[in-house]
Amino acid sequence: MAAIELYKQDGIASGVFFCESCRIVYSNREDAEWCHGERICACGAKITQGYRQKTCSECESKVWKEKERKGEAKRFEAATKIAAADYKGEHVYLDNRYYDSVEEAIDEYLEGQEPEYVWACKNVEVTKASTESLYENMLENMWEDADVSDLNGVDELEAAVQVFNKANESISVWEPDYTTAILVAPAYATDHALAKEKS
């Protein structure tokens, strides 16, 4: 559907457009054309999703995958590489999943088709509780110059929070450690070892 530009009283173009079909006004020609028109991606496919999308879902997926691939390649390039036999951690990370070992992570792959590497994991532990946000919320609903000294049981609360944090120190919270890549594919690991020896 055509987009029609609005003009000022003096005949100067306003840069504002409206849809020829429903006459809704838009701040640019493209949005006005898309209001009731057929949206076509640069690849020639129809754009059927979200109003603001400028590409079809397939092209958008390709762009996202390429961005992810580049990001992964950059992380791998910067990471320290170690052999699977040298990894002593409790978990590894591969394809958005956590595994108890390198062997478990590659178990479903056919021999010779294993990934080149998996990521190490690190334990970031449970975030420690703090009384600060609790005090802040309470003081916001008190008088203007109220502070923590106006509250009762502060010492007991602080002690309770310390006990609570201590009780939760044993809980492990795992996340990928992108500083360490564990080499899996035998050929890749061998090539890397040889290159290291030469350097």
N, C-alpha and C positions, 0 to 999 in steps of 0.2 A: 504494500500500500504506500502511496506517495506521502512524503513529508512536505508540508507547506510552511515556508518561512513567514514570520510576522515582520512587519515593517513599522518604524516609528512614523509619527505624523509628518516629519520632514522627508520621508522617503528613504531614510537610511536603514539598512538591514539591522535587525535586532539581535540576530544570532539565536533566536528562540523559534522553535518549530512546533507544529501541531499535526496530529494524525489526521489524514484526510477522511478516515472512516468515522472515528468517534470524537474527533476534535479535542482530544486531551492534549495539553501543552507539555512540551519537553524542552530541556535545556540544550539539546543538541539534535542534529539531523538523524543520527544513527538510531537513537532511542525512539524517535517519532516514526521512522520507517519500520522498526521492528514491532511497533505497537500492534498492528493488525497484518503485518506483512510476513512473508516467509523468510526465516533467517537461515542463511546458508553459510556453512563453515568454509574456510579457505580450501579444504580438501574436496569440496563439492557436496558433502553430506548435509542433510537438514539438521538444524539445531533444535532439539525438542525439549531440552531441560531448561532450568532456571532462566528467568527474564534477562538477567545481566550477562549470561554466558555468551562468549564471542567465538567459541569453538564447540564442535560436537563432542559427545562424551568419549568417543574413541580417541580423538586427538588430544583431549584433555588428559586422558589416562596415559597416553604416550609421553606427554610432557612431564607428568608427575613421575612416571617410572624412570625417565631419563635423569630427572633431578635427583631422585633417590639413588640411582646408579652412580652418578658423579659424586654425591655426598659419601656414599659407601667407599668408593675408590679412594677418595681423599682421606677418609679415616684410616683405611687400610695402609695407605702409603706412609702415613705418619706414625702408625703403631709399631711397637716393638714386636718382632715375630719370634715365637718360640715353638719348639717341637711339642707335639701332643704328650710325649713321654715326660717332658719337663714340667708340665702344668700340674700344680698341686692344689688348685682351688676346688671348691665343692660343687660348683655349677658352671655350665657354659651356656652361651646364647647363640641361637641360630634361627633365622626366619621368624622372628617375633615370638620365639618360644624358649623356655629355659629347660635344660636337661641336667641330669646328675653327673654326666660324664661325656667326654668326646665320643666314646663308643656308642652311647645311647643316642646322641645327636645324629650320627651318621648311619644308624642301624638300618633305616629304611632305604638307603641308597644302594644301588647295585655297585659291585666292585669296579673301580675305575671311574665311577661317576660321582664320587663323593665331592663335596664342596672343597675348595682349596683351603679354607680356614673356617674356624668358628671363633666367636669372641669369648674372651675370659669374662668372669663376673666378679663383682665386688659387693661386699656386705656394707650397706650404708646405715644399717640399724634403724630402729624406730626413732622418729623425731621426738626429742625430749619435750615434755609438757612444760609450760611456763605459766606463771601467775599473771604476767603482764597484761595479756588481753582480757583476762577476767577482771582485774582491777580497773582497766580502762572502761569496760562496759558498765561496771557498777558506778564509777565516778561520773560518767556522762549523765546519769539519771539522778545525781545528787545536787547539792547546791554548787554555785559557781566556782568557789575556790576550794572545794573539797579535795583532799588528797588521801593517800593510803593510810596515813596516821589517824585518819578519822574512822577507819574500819576496825572492827573487833575480830580477834582470832587470826590475825595475819601470820603470827609466828607458827601457829598450829597448821595453817594452810601451807605455808612454805615447807614445813617439815613433812607434811603429807605428800606434797608434790615430789619431794626428794625421794621419799620411800617408793612412790609410784614409779618414778623414772628408774630407780634401782631395780625394781621388780621386773621391768620390761627390757633390761639390758640384754637378756638372753635371746630375745626375738631377733631373727635375722631378716633383713629386707634386702633382696638382691636386685641388682640392676647391671646392665652390660658395662663392661670396662673396656671402652674403646681405645685404651692406650696399649692393650695387649691382644694380639691376634695369635691364635693357636693353629699352627699349620697342620693340615689334615692330609691332603692328597700327597701320597708318597713321592711322586715325581716332582711336585712343586717343592716339597720339603727338602728333597735331595738337591735340587737346583739352587735353592736358597742357601743351603749349607755350603755348597761348593763356591758360590759367589762370595760368601762370608770369608771362607778360607783364603781366597785369592786377594781379598781386600786387606 
